Amino acid sequence: MAAEEPLLRVEHVTRSFPRPRAEGGGLLHACDDVTFDLGREGAEIVSLVGESGSGKTTLARLILGLDRVDGGHIRYRGRSLATLGARDWLAHRREVQAVFQDPYGIYNPFYQVDRVLEQPLRRFRLASGRADERRRMEEALGAVDLRPADVLGRFPHQLSGGERQRIMLARLYLIRPRLIVADEPVSMIDAALRTMFLNILLDLRQEGMSCLFITHNLQTAFYLGGRCLVLYRGRLVEAGQVDDILSHPAHPYTRMLMDSVPSADPGQRWKDEIPARAVESGQAPLPTACAFVDRCPAAMAICRAERPRLRQTHTGQHAACFLYDPAHTGLGDANRTPQACPDTLVGG
Protein backbone atom coordinates (compact mmCIF):
# COMPACT_ATOMS: atom_id res chain seq x y z
CA MET A 1 0.00 0.00 0.00
CA ALA A 2 1.41 3.38 -1.01
CA ALA A 3 2.28 5.81 1.77
CA GLU A 4 -0.10 8.71 2.27
CA GLU A 5 0.99 11.87 0.46
CA PRO A 6 2.01 14.62 2.93
CA LEU A 7 0.31 18.00 2.88
CA LEU A 8 3.62 19.74 2.09
CA ARG A 9 6.72 18.17 0.59
CA VAL A 10 9.99 20.08 0.16
CA GLU A 11 12.34 18.06 -2.07
CA HIS A 12 16.03 18.99 -2.44
CA VAL A 13 15.16 22.68 -2.68
CA THR A 14 17.89 25.18 -3.47
CA ARG A 15 17.70 28.96 -3.81
CA SER A 16 20.74 31.18 -4.35
CA PHE A 17 21.39 34.91 -4.57
CA PRO A 18 24.43 36.84 -5.87
CA ARG A 19 26.83 37.90 -3.13
CA PRO A 20 28.15 41.49 -3.17
CA ARG A 21 31.66 41.95 -4.52
CA ALA A 22 32.69 43.36 -1.14
CA GLU A 23 31.87 39.94 0.34
CA GLY A 24 33.83 38.03 -2.28
CA GLY A 25 31.18 37.66 -4.97
CA GLY A 26 29.83 34.30 -6.01
CA LEU A 27 26.51 32.92 -4.79
CA LEU A 28 24.87 32.89 -1.40
CA HIS A 29 22.94 29.63 -0.96
CA ALA A 30 19.96 30.68 1.15
CA CYS A 31 18.47 27.19 0.77
CA ASP A 32 20.88 24.38 0.03
CA ASP A 33 19.35 20.97 -0.76
CA VAL A 34 16.58 21.17 1.88
CA THR A 35 14.22 18.19 2.18
CA PHE A 36 11.37 17.65 4.65
CA ASP A 37 7.64 17.09 4.73
CA LEU A 38 4.74 18.23 6.89
CA GLY A 39 1.24 16.96 7.58
CA ARG A 40 1.68 13.33 6.58
CA GLU A 41 -0.66 12.05 9.31
CA GLY A 42 -3.06 14.88 9.98
CA ALA A 43 -2.58 18.46 11.12
CA GLU A 44 0.69 19.22 12.90
CA ILE A 45 2.95 22.10 13.89
CA VAL A 46 6.59 21.87 12.80
CA SER A 47 9.09 24.41 14.12
CA LEU A 48 11.88 25.62 11.82
CA VAL A 49 14.69 26.96 14.00
CA GLY A 50 17.87 28.86 13.15
CA GLU A 51 19.71 32.11 13.70
CA SER A 52 19.33 35.14 11.43
CA GLY A 53 20.59 34.44 7.92
CA SER A 54 20.02 30.69 8.06
CA GLY A 55 17.48 30.76 5.22
CA LYS A 56 14.21 30.43 7.18
CA THR A 57 12.40 33.36 5.57
CA THR A 58 13.62 32.43 2.08
CA LEU A 59 12.14 28.97 2.56
CA ALA A 60 8.87 30.51 3.75
CA ARG A 61 8.69 32.70 0.64
CA LEU A 62 9.27 29.70 -1.59
CA ILE A 63 6.46 27.74 0.06
CA LEU A 64 4.10 30.72 -0.23
CA GLY A 65 4.92 31.13 -3.91
CA LEU A 66 6.46 34.59 -3.43
CA ASP A 67 9.75 33.36 -4.92
CA ARG A 68 10.80 30.49 -7.17
CA VAL A 69 13.23 27.68 -6.47
CA ASP A 70 16.48 27.29 -8.41
CA GLY A 71 16.43 23.53 -8.00
CA GLY A 72 14.27 20.82 -6.48
CA HIS A 73 10.52 20.89 -5.97
CA ILE A 74 7.94 22.08 -3.48
CA ARG A 75 4.80 19.94 -3.61
CA TYR A 76 1.55 20.90 -1.95
CA ARG A 77 -0.95 18.04 -1.71
CA GLY A 78 1.14 16.11 -4.19
CA ARG A 79 1.39 18.81 -6.85
CA SER A 80 4.50 20.82 -7.67
CA LEU A 81 4.10 24.57 -7.31
CA ALA A 82 5.98 24.94 -10.61
CA THR A 83 3.01 23.42 -12.48
CA LEU A 84 0.26 25.63 -11.03
CA GLY A 85 -1.77 27.85 -13.32
CA ALA A 86 -3.52 31.12 -12.41
CA ARG A 87 -6.66 29.42 -11.11
CA ASP A 88 -4.59 26.89 -9.18
CA TRP A 89 -2.63 29.70 -7.52
CA LEU A 90 -5.88 31.25 -6.28
CA ALA A 91 -6.76 27.97 -4.59
CA HIS A 92 -3.22 27.59 -3.26
CA ARG A 93 -3.27 31.05 -1.69
CA ARG A 94 -6.52 30.28 0.03
CA GLU A 95 -5.17 27.04 1.49
CA VAL A 96 -1.65 28.31 2.34
CA GLN A 97 -1.67 31.50 4.39
CA ALA A 98 1.06 33.51 6.11
CA VAL A 99 1.54 35.35 9.39
CA PHE A 100 4.56 37.64 9.18
CA GLN A 101 6.85 39.12 11.81
CA ASP A 102 5.96 42.81 11.70
CA PRO A 103 2.44 43.33 13.10
CA TYR A 104 2.26 46.83 11.61
CA GLY A 105 4.00 46.65 8.24
CA ILE A 106 1.49 44.11 6.90
CA TYR A 107 -1.36 46.62 7.16
CA ASN A 108 -2.15 49.48 4.81
CA PRO A 109 -2.28 52.52 7.14
CA PHE A 110 -4.86 54.26 4.93
CA TYR A 111 -7.53 51.60 5.51
CA GLN A 112 -9.38 50.48 8.60
CA VAL A 113 -8.46 47.03 9.88
CA ASP A 114 -11.90 45.77 8.78
CA ARG A 115 -10.49 45.54 5.26
CA VAL A 116 -8.06 42.78 6.30
CA LEU A 117 -11.06 40.61 7.19
CA GLU A 118 -13.42 41.74 4.44
CA GLN A 119 -11.07 41.10 1.52
CA PRO A 120 -10.68 37.31 1.90
CA LEU A 121 -14.42 36.91 2.52
CA ARG A 122 -15.16 38.64 -0.78
CA ARG A 123 -12.25 37.30 -2.80
CA PHE A 124 -12.95 33.69 -1.88
CA ARG A 125 -16.76 34.21 -1.73
CA LEU A 126 -17.07 32.93 1.81
CA ALA A 127 -20.07 35.09 2.86
CA SER A 128 -23.57 35.25 1.39
CA GLY A 129 -24.10 38.95 2.06
CA ARG A 130 -23.11 41.93 4.20
CA ALA A 131 -24.94 40.63 7.28
CA ASP A 132 -23.28 37.22 6.98
CA GLU A 133 -19.95 38.92 6.39
CA ARG A 134 -20.30 40.93 9.61
CA ARG A 135 -21.36 37.86 11.57
CA ARG A 136 -18.34 35.87 10.37
CA MET A 137 -15.96 38.71 11.20
CA GLU A 138 -17.29 39.04 14.73
CA GLU A 139 -17.13 35.28 15.24
CA ALA A 140 -13.50 35.19 14.06
CA LEU A 141 -12.50 38.08 16.35
CA GLY A 142 -14.14 36.34 19.29
CA ALA A 143 -12.14 33.19 18.52
CA VAL A 144 -8.89 35.13 19.08
CA ASP A 145 -10.14 36.87 22.23
CA LEU A 146 -10.87 40.27 20.67
CA ARG A 147 -14.08 42.25 21.11
CA PRO A 148 -15.39 43.49 17.73
CA ALA A 149 -16.39 46.84 19.22
CA ASP A 150 -12.78 47.42 20.30
CA VAL A 151 -11.12 46.85 16.92
CA LEU A 152 -13.57 47.17 14.02
CA GLY A 153 -13.66 50.64 12.49
CA ARG A 154 -10.17 51.46 13.74
CA PHE A 155 -6.95 52.15 11.85
CA PRO A 156 -3.81 50.01 12.37
CA HIS A 157 -1.96 52.67 14.37
CA GLN A 158 -4.82 52.73 16.88
CA LEU A 159 -4.21 49.10 17.86
CA SER A 160 -1.39 47.43 19.76
CA GLY A 161 1.02 45.01 18.11
CA GLY A 162 -0.66 42.10 19.85
CA GLU A 163 -4.09 43.16 18.61
CA ARG A 164 -2.81 43.50 15.05
CA GLN A 165 -1.26 40.01 15.15
CA ARG A 166 -4.45 38.50 16.57
CA ILE A 167 -6.47 40.11 13.78
CA MET A 168 -4.22 38.21 11.37
CA LEU A 169 -5.10 35.02 13.26
CA ALA A 170 -8.77 35.98 12.98
CA ARG A 171 -8.22 36.26 9.24
CA LEU A 172 -6.90 32.69 9.25
CA TYR A 173 -9.94 31.60 11.25
CA LEU A 174 -12.14 33.06 8.51
CA ILE A 175 -10.26 31.46 5.62
CA ARG A 176 -9.49 28.18 7.43
CA PRO A 177 -6.38 27.33 5.38
CA ARG A 178 -4.83 23.88 5.38
CA LEU A 179 -1.34 25.28 6.07
CA ILE A 180 -0.14 28.34 8.00
CA VAL A 181 3.38 29.67 7.42
CA ALA A 182 4.19 31.74 10.51
CA ASP A 183 7.47 33.65 10.15
CA GLU A 184 8.66 34.89 13.59
CA PRO A 185 5.09 35.94 14.49
CA VAL A 186 5.71 36.54 18.22
CA SER A 187 9.09 38.26 18.13
CA MET A 188 7.61 41.78 18.09
CA ILE A 189 4.81 41.39 20.62
CA ASP A 190 5.17 41.54 24.38
CA ALA A 191 5.65 38.45 26.49
CA ALA A 192 2.18 38.64 28.01
CA LEU A 193 0.56 38.06 24.61
CA ARG A 194 2.97 35.46 23.24
CA THR A 195 1.44 32.57 25.16
CA MET A 196 -2.05 33.59 24.03
CA PHE A 197 -0.88 33.74 20.40
CA LEU A 198 0.76 30.31 20.60
CA ASN A 199 -2.31 28.81 22.29
CA ILE A 200 -4.46 30.08 19.43
CA LEU A 201 -2.14 28.34 16.96
CA LEU A 202 -2.50 25.13 18.95
CA ASP A 203 -6.30 25.55 18.84
CA LEU A 204 -6.18 26.02 15.07
CA ARG A 205 -4.23 22.77 14.80
CA GLN A 206 -7.10 21.04 16.60
CA GLU A 207 -9.37 22.36 13.84
CA GLY A 208 -7.24 20.74 11.15
CA MET A 209 -4.79 23.52 10.26
CA SER A 210 -1.10 22.62 10.03
CA CYS A 211 1.63 25.20 10.68
CA LEU A 212 5.26 25.71 9.75
CA PHE A 213 6.40 27.90 12.64
CA ILE A 214 9.62 29.78 11.92
CA THR A 215 11.55 31.03 14.93
CA HIS A 216 15.01 31.60 16.38
CA ASN A 217 13.67 30.93 19.87
CA LEU A 218 14.08 27.35 21.07
CA GLN A 219 11.81 28.00 24.06
CA THR A 220 8.95 28.85 21.71
CA ALA A 221 9.54 25.64 19.76
CA PHE A 222 9.48 23.68 23.02
CA TYR A 223 6.14 25.24 24.00
CA LEU A 224 4.54 24.23 20.69
CA GLY A 225 5.99 20.71 20.84
CA GLY A 226 5.96 18.31 17.88
CA ARG A 227 8.80 18.13 15.40
CA CYS A 228 11.66 20.57 15.06
CA LEU A 229 13.98 21.25 12.10
CA VAL A 230 17.26 23.10 12.68
CA LEU A 231 18.55 25.11 9.72
CA TYR A 232 22.07 26.50 9.37
CA ARG A 233 23.30 28.50 6.37
CA GLY A 234 20.58 27.03 4.19
CA ARG A 235 21.21 23.42 5.23
CA LEU A 236 19.13 21.16 7.45
CA VAL A 237 21.52 20.05 10.21
CA GLU A 238 19.20 18.39 12.74
CA ALA A 239 15.66 17.03 12.76
CA GLY A 240 13.50 15.23 15.29
CA GLN A 241 11.02 15.65 18.11
CA VAL A 242 11.63 18.94 19.88
CA ASP A 243 11.80 17.22 23.28
CA ASP A 244 14.58 14.93 22.05
CA ILE A 245 16.51 17.76 20.44
CA LEU A 246 16.37 20.01 23.49
CA SER A 247 17.13 17.16 25.91
CA HIS A 248 20.01 15.74 23.86
CA PRO A 249 21.12 18.23 21.17
CA ALA A 250 23.14 16.22 18.66
CA HIS A 251 24.60 18.75 16.24
CA PRO A 252 27.23 21.18 17.62
CA TYR A 253 25.27 24.08 16.11
CA THR A 254 22.13 23.10 18.03
CA ARG A 255 24.21 22.92 21.21
CA MET A 256 25.55 26.41 20.50
CA LEU A 257 21.98 27.72 20.05
CA MET A 258 21.01 26.24 23.41
CA ASP A 259 24.09 27.67 25.11
CA SER A 260 23.07 31.09 23.77
CA VAL A 261 19.75 31.04 25.64
CA PRO A 262 20.09 33.12 28.83
CA SER A 263 18.97 31.66 32.13
CA ALA A 264 15.62 32.78 33.53
CA ASP A 265 17.37 33.31 36.87
CA PRO A 266 18.74 36.89 36.96
CA GLY A 267 21.31 35.76 39.51
CA GLN A 268 22.94 33.44 36.97
CA ARG A 269 25.07 35.41 34.53
CA TRP A 270 27.40 34.34 31.78
CA LYS A 271 30.97 34.32 33.07
CA ASP A 272 32.76 33.06 29.99
CA GLU A 273 33.44 35.09 26.87
CA ILE A 274 32.02 33.86 23.59
CA PRO A 275 34.84 32.08 21.73
CA ALA A 276 35.90 33.71 18.47
CA ARG A 277 35.01 30.62 16.44
CA ALA A 278 31.43 30.84 17.66
CA VAL A 279 31.02 33.91 15.44
CA GLU A 280 30.32 33.27 11.76
CA SER A 281 33.26 34.07 9.49
CA GLY A 282 31.15 35.47 6.66
CA GLN A 283 32.85 33.23 4.10
CA ALA A 284 30.57 31.08 1.95
CA PRO A 285 30.78 27.40 2.99
CA LEU A 286 32.26 24.99 0.47
CA PRO A 287 29.62 22.80 -1.18
CA THR A 288 31.72 19.71 -0.45
CA ALA A 289 32.30 20.48 3.25
CA CYS A 290 30.28 20.86 6.42
CA ALA A 291 28.82 24.37 6.60
CA PHE A 292 29.61 24.58 10.33
CA VAL A 293 33.22 23.41 10.12
CA ASP A 294 34.80 26.84 10.80
CA ARG A 295 32.84 27.26 14.03
CA CYS A 296 32.67 23.68 15.26
CA PRO A 297 34.74 22.75 18.33
CA ALA A 298 34.68 19.09 17.27
CA ALA A 299 35.69 19.60 13.61
CA MET A 300 37.69 16.77 11.99
CA ALA A 301 39.57 16.47 8.71
CA ILE A 302 36.62 14.67 7.10
CA CYS A 303 34.42 17.70 7.87
CA ARG A 304 36.41 19.79 5.37
CA ALA A 305 36.58 17.06 2.74
CA GLU A 306 33.01 15.78 2.66
CA ARG A 307 29.53 17.14 3.24
CA PRO A 308 27.71 15.21 6.02
CA ARG A 309 24.23 13.81 5.54
CA LEU A 310 21.57 13.43 8.18
CA ARG A 311 22.23 10.34 10.28
CA GLN A 312 20.26 8.85 13.11
CA THR A 313 21.70 9.29 16.59
CA HIS A 314 21.32 6.97 19.56
CA THR A 315 18.76 9.39 21.07
CA GLY A 316 16.39 9.12 18.11
CA GLN A 317 16.77 12.38 16.19
CA HIS A 318 18.88 12.88 13.06
CA ALA A 319 21.93 15.13 12.69
CA ALA A 320 24.13 16.03 9.72
CA CYS A 321 27.36 15.43 11.58
CA PHE A 322 30.25 12.95 11.26
CA LEU A 323 30.22 12.48 15.04
CA TYR A 324 27.56 9.82 14.38
CA ASP A 325 29.44 7.98 11.66
CA PRO A 326 31.65 5.26 13.21
CA ALA A 327 33.68 5.15 10.00
CA HIS A 328 35.24 8.47 11.03
CA THR A 329 34.92 8.62 14.81
CA GLY A 330 34.40 6.39 17.80
CA LEU A 331 31.58 8.56 19.09
CA GLY A 332 28.84 6.82 17.12
CA ASP A 333 26.35 4.44 18.70
CA ALA A 334 28.20 1.22 19.39
CA ASN A 335 25.06 -0.87 19.17
CA ARG A 336 23.82 0.27 15.78
CA THR A 337 25.49 1.62 12.69
CA PRO A 338 23.77 4.92 11.84
CA GLN A 339 22.29 5.06 8.37
CA ALA A 340 22.20 7.95 5.97
CA CYS A 341 18.89 9.78 6.12
CA PRO A 342 16.34 8.87 3.43
CA ASP A 343 14.34 11.69 1.95
CA THR A 344 11.33 10.75 4.05
CA LEU A 345 12.96 10.62 7.47
CA VAL A 346 11.84 14.06 8.55
CA GLY A 347 8.23 13.26 7.71
CA GLY A 348 5.49 12.65 10.22
C-alpha positions as CSV (number, residue, x, y, z in Angstrom):
1,M,0.0,0.0,0.0
2,A,1.4,3.4,-1.0
3,A,2.3,5.8,1.8
4,E,-0.1,8.7,2.3
5,E,1.0,11.9,0.5
6,P,2.0,14.6,2.9
7,L,0.3,18.0,2.9
8,L,3.6,19.7,2.1
9,R,6.7,18.2,0.6
10,V,10.0,20.1,0.2
11,E,12.3,18.1,-2.1
12,H,16.0,19.0,-2.4
13,V,15.2,22.7,-2.7
14,T,17.9,25.2,-3.5
15,R,17.7,29.0,-3.8
16,S,20.7,31.2,-4.3
17,F,21.4,34.9,-4.6
18,P,24.4,36.8,-5.9
19,R,26.8,37.9,-3.1
20,P,28.1,41.5,-3.2
21,R,31.7,41.9,-4.5
22,A,32.7,43.4,-1.1
23,E,31.9,39.9,0.3
24,G,33.8,38.0,-2.3
25,G,31.2,37.7,-5.0
26,G,29.8,34.3,-6.0
27,L,26.5,32.9,-4.8
28,L,24.9,32.9,-1.4
29,H,22.9,29.6,-1.0
30,A,20.0,30.7,1.2
31,C,18.5,27.2,0.8
32,D,20.9,24.4,0.0
33,D,19.3,21.0,-0.8
34,V,16.6,21.2,1.9
35,T,14.2,18.2,2.2
36,F,11.4,17.6,4.6
37,D,7.6,17.1,4.7
38,L,4.7,18.2,6.9
39,G,1.2,17.0,7.6
40,R,1.7,13.3,6.6
41,E,-0.7,12.0,9.3
42,G,-3.1,14.9,10.0
43,A,-2.6,18.5,11.1
44,E,0.7,19.2,12.9
45,I,2.9,22.1,13.9
46,V,6.6,21.9,12.8
47,S,9.1,24.4,14.1
48,L,11.9,25.6,11.8
49,V,14.7,27.0,14.0
50,G,17.9,28.9,13.1
51,E,19.7,32.1,13.7
52,S,19.3,35.1,11.4
53,G,20.6,34.4,7.9
54,S,20.0,30.7,8.1
55,G,17.5,30.8,5.2
56,K,14.2,30.4,7.2
57,T,12.4,33.4,5.6
58,T,13.6,32.4,2.1
59,L,12.1,29.0,2.6
60,A,8.9,30.5,3.7
61,R,8.7,32.7,0.6
62,L,9.3,29.7,-1.6
63,I,6.5,27.7,0.1
64,L,4.1,30.7,-0.2
65,G,4.9,31.1,-3.9
66,L,6.5,34.6,-3.4
67,D,9.7,33.4,-4.9
68,R,10.8,30.5,-7.2
69,V,13.2,27.7,-6.5
70,D,16.5,27.3,-8.4
71,G,16.4,23.5,-8.0
72,G,14.3,20.8,-6.5
73,H,10.5,20.9,-6.0
74,I,7.9,22.1,-3.5
75,R,4.8,19.9,-3.6
76,Y,1.6,20.9,-2.0
77,R,-1.0,18.0,-1.7
78,G,1.1,16.1,-4.2
79,R,1.4,18.8,-6.9
80,S,4.5,20.8,-7.7
81,L,4.1,24.6,-7.3
82,A,6.0,24.9,-10.6
83,T,3.0,23.4,-12.5
84,L,0.3,25.6,-11.0
85,G,-1.8,27.9,-13.3
86,A,-3.5,31.1,-12.4
87,R,-6.7,29.4,-11.1
88,D,-4.6,26.9,-9.2
89,W,-2.6,29.7,-7.5
90,L,-5.9,31.3,-6.3
91,A,-6.8,28.0,-4.6
92,H,-3.2,27.6,-3.3
93,R,-3.3,31.0,-1.7
94,R,-6.5,30.3,0.0
95,E,-5.2,27.0,1.5
96,V,-1.7,28.3,2.3
97,Q,-1.7,31.5,4.4
98,A,1.1,33.5,6.1
99,V,1.5,35.4,9.4
100,F,4.6,37.6,9.2
101,Q,6.8,39.1,11.8
102,D,6.0,42.8,11.7
103,P,2.4,43.3,13.1
104,Y,2.3,46.8,11.6
105,G,4.0,46.6,8.2
106,I,1.5,44.1,6.9
107,Y,-1.4,46.6,7.2
108,N,-2.1,49.5,4.8
109,P,-2.3,52.5,7.1
110,F,-4.9,54.3,4.9
111,Y,-7.5,51.6,5.5
112,Q,-9.4,50.5,8.6
113,V,-8.5,47.0,9.9
114,D,-11.9,45.8,8.8
115,R,-10.5,45.5,5.3
116,V,-8.1,42.8,6.3
117,L,-11.1,40.6,7.2
118,E,-13.4,41.7,4.4
119,Q,-11.1,41.1,1.5
120,P,-10.7,37.3,1.9
121,L,-14.4,36.9,2.5
122,R,-15.2,38.6,-0.8
123,R,-12.3,37.3,-2.8
124,F,-13.0,33.7,-1.9
125,R,-16.8,34.2,-1.7
126,L,-17.1,32.9,1.8
127,A,-20.1,35.1,2.9
128,S,-23.6,35.3,1.4
129,G,-24.1,39.0,2.1
130,R,-23.1,41.9,4.2
131,A,-24.9,40.6,7.3
132,D,-23.3,37.2,7.0
133,E,-19.9,38.9,6.4
134,R,-20.3,40.9,9.6
135,R,-21.4,37.9,11.6
136,R,-18.3,35.9,10.4
137,M,-16.0,38.7,11.2
138,E,-17.3,39.0,14.7
139,E,-17.1,35.3,15.2
140,A,-13.5,35.2,14.1
141,L,-12.5,38.1,16.3
142,G,-14.1,36.3,19.3
143,A,-12.1,33.2,18.5
144,V,-8.9,35.1,19.1
145,D,-10.1,36.9,22.2
146,L,-10.9,40.3,20.7
147,R,-14.1,42.3,21.1
148,P,-15.4,43.5,17.7
149,A,-16.4,46.8,19.2
150,D,-12.8,47.4,20.3
151,V,-11.1,46.9,16.9
152,L,-13.6,47.2,14.0
153,G,-13.7,50.6,12.5
154,R,-10.2,51.5,13.7
155,F,-6.9,52.1,11.8
156,P,-3.8,50.0,12.4
157,H,-2.0,52.7,14.4
158,Q,-4.8,52.7,16.9
159,L,-4.2,49.1,17.9
160,S,-1.4,47.4,19.8
161,G,1.0,45.0,18.1
162,G,-0.7,42.1,19.8
163,E,-4.1,43.2,18.6
164,R,-2.8,43.5,15.0
165,Q,-1.3,40.0,15.1
166,R,-4.5,38.5,16.6
167,I,-6.5,40.1,13.8
168,M,-4.2,38.2,11.4
169,L,-5.1,35.0,13.3
170,A,-8.8,36.0,13.0
171,R,-8.2,36.3,9.2
172,L,-6.9,32.7,9.2
173,Y,-9.9,31.6,11.3
174,L,-12.1,33.1,8.5
175,I,-10.3,31.5,5.6
176,R,-9.5,28.2,7.4
177,P,-6.4,27.3,5.4
178,R,-4.8,23.9,5.4
179,L,-1.3,25.3,6.1
180,I,-0.1,28.3,8.0
181,V,3.4,29.7,7.4
182,A,4.2,31.7,10.5
183,D,7.5,33.7,10.2
184,E,8.7,34.9,13.6
185,P,5.1,35.9,14.5
186,V,5.7,36.5,18.2
187,S,9.1,38.3,18.1
188,M,7.6,41.8,18.1
189,I,4.8,41.4,20.6
190,D,5.2,41.5,24.4
191,A,5.6,38.4,26.5
192,A,2.2,38.6,28.0
193,L,0.6,38.1,24.6
194,R,3.0,35.5,23.2
195,T,1.4,32.6,25.2
196,M,-2.0,33.6,24.0
197,F,-0.9,33.7,20.4
198,L,0.8,30.3,20.6
199,N,-2.3,28.8,22.3
200,I,-4.5,30.1,19.4
201,L,-2.1,28.3,17.0
202,L,-2.5,25.1,19.0
203,D,-6.3,25.5,18.8
204,L,-6.2,26.0,15.1
205,R,-4.2,22.8,14.8
206,Q,-7.1,21.0,16.6
207,E,-9.4,22.4,13.8
208,G,-7.2,20.7,11.1
209,M,-4.8,23.5,10.3
210,S,-1.1,22.6,10.0
211,C,1.6,25.2,10.7
212,L,5.3,25.7,9.8
213,F,6.4,27.9,12.6
214,I,9.6,29.8,11.9
215,T,11.6,31.0,14.9
216,H,15.0,31.6,16.4
217,N,13.7,30.9,19.9
218,L,14.1,27.3,21.1
219,Q,11.8,28.0,24.1
220,T,9.0,28.8,21.7
221,A,9.5,25.6,19.8
222,F,9.5,23.7,23.0
223,Y,6.1,25.2,24.0
224,L,4.5,24.2,20.7
225,G,6.0,20.7,20.8
226,G,6.0,18.3,17.9
227,R,8.8,18.1,15.4
228,C,11.7,20.6,15.1
229,L,14.0,21.2,12.1
230,V,17.3,23.1,12.7
231,L,18.5,25.1,9.7
232,Y,22.1,26.5,9.4
233,R,23.3,28.5,6.4
234,G,20.6,27.0,4.2
235,R,21.2,23.4,5.2
236,L,19.1,21.2,7.4
237,V,21.5,20.0,10.2
238,E,19.2,18.4,12.7
239,A,15.7,17.0,12.8
240,G,13.5,15.2,15.3
241,Q,11.0,15.7,18.1
242,V,11.6,18.9,19.9
243,D,11.8,17.2,23.3
244,D,14.6,14.9,22.1
245,I,16.5,17.8,20.4
246,L,16.4,20.0,23.5
247,S,17.1,17.2,25.9
248,H,20.0,15.7,23.9
249,P,21.1,18.2,21.2
250,A,23.1,16.2,18.7
251,H,24.6,18.8,16.2
252,P,27.2,21.2,17.6
253,Y,25.3,24.1,16.1
254,T,22.1,23.1,18.0
255,R,24.2,22.9,21.2
256,M,25.5,26.4,20.5
257,L,22.0,27.7,20.1
258,M,21.0,26.2,23.4
259,D,24.1,27.7,25.1
260,S,23.1,31.1,23.8
261,V,19.7,31.0,25.6
262,P,20.1,33.1,28.8
263,S,19.0,31.7,32.1
264,A,15.6,32.8,33.5
265,D,17.4,33.3,36.9
266,P,18.7,36.9,37.0
267,G,21.3,35.8,39.5
268,Q,22.9,33.4,37.0
269,R,25.1,35.4,34.5
270,W,27.4,34.3,31.8
271,K,31.0,34.3,33.1
272,D,32.8,33.1,30.0
273,E,33.4,35.1,26.9
274,I,32.0,33.9,23.6
275,P,34.8,32.1,21.7
276,A,35.9,33.7,18.5
277,R,35.0,30.6,16.4
278,A,31.4,30.8,17.7
279,V,31.0,33.9,15.4
280,E,30.3,33.3,11.8
281,S,33.3,34.1,9.5
282,G,31.1,35.5,6.7
283,Q,32.8,33.2,4.1
284,A,30.6,31.1,1.9
285,P,30.8,27.4,3.0
286,L,32.3,25.0,0.5
287,P,29.6,22.8,-1.2
288,T,31.7,19.7,-0.5
289,A,32.3,20.5,3.2
290,C,30.3,20.9,6.4
291,A,28.8,24.4,6.6
292,F,29.6,24.6,10.3
293,V,33.2,23.4,10.1
294,D,34.8,26.8,10.8
295,R,32.8,27.3,14.0
296,C,32.7,23.7,15.3
297,P,34.7,22.8,18.3
298,A,34.7,19.1,17.3
299,A,35.7,19.6,13.6
300,M,37.7,16.8,12.0
301,A,39.6,16.5,8.7
302,I,36.6,14.7,7.1
303,C,34.4,17.7,7.9
304,R,36.4,19.8,5.4
305,A,36.6,17.1,2.7
306,E,33.0,15.8,2.7
307,R,29.5,17.1,3.2
308,P,27.7,15.2,6.0
309,R,24.2,13.8,5.5
310,L,21.6,13.4,8.2
311,R,22.2,10.3,10.3
312,Q,20.3,8.9,13.1
313,T,21.7,9.3,16.6
314,H,21.3,7.0,19.6
315,T,18.8,9.4,21.1
316,G,16.4,9.1,18.1
317,Q,16.8,12.4,16.2
318,H,18.9,12.9,13.1
319,A,21.9,15.1,12.7
320,A,24.1,16.0,9.7
321,C,27.4,15.4,11.6
322,F,30.2,12.9,11.3
323,L,30.2,12.5,15.0
324,Y,27.6,9.8,14.4
325,D,29.4,8.0,11.7
326,P,31.7,5.3,13.2
327,A,33.7,5.2,10.0
328,H,35.2,8.5,11.0
329,T,34.9,8.6,14.8
330,G,34.4,6.4,17.8
331,L,31.6,8.6,19.1
332,G,28.8,6.8,17.1
333,D,26.3,4.4,18.7
334,A,28.2,1.2,19.4
335,N,25.1,-0.9,19.2
336,R,23.8,0.3,15.8
337,T,25.5,1.6,12.7
338,P,23.8,4.9,11.8
339,Q,22.3,5.1,8.4
340,A,22.2,8.0,6.0
341,C,18.9,9.8,6.1
342,P,16.3,8.9,3.4
343,D,14.3,11.7,2.0
344,T,11.3,10.7,4.1
345,L,13.0,10.6,7.5
346,V,11.8,14.1,8.6
347,G,8.2,13.3,7.7
348,G,5.5,12.6,10.2
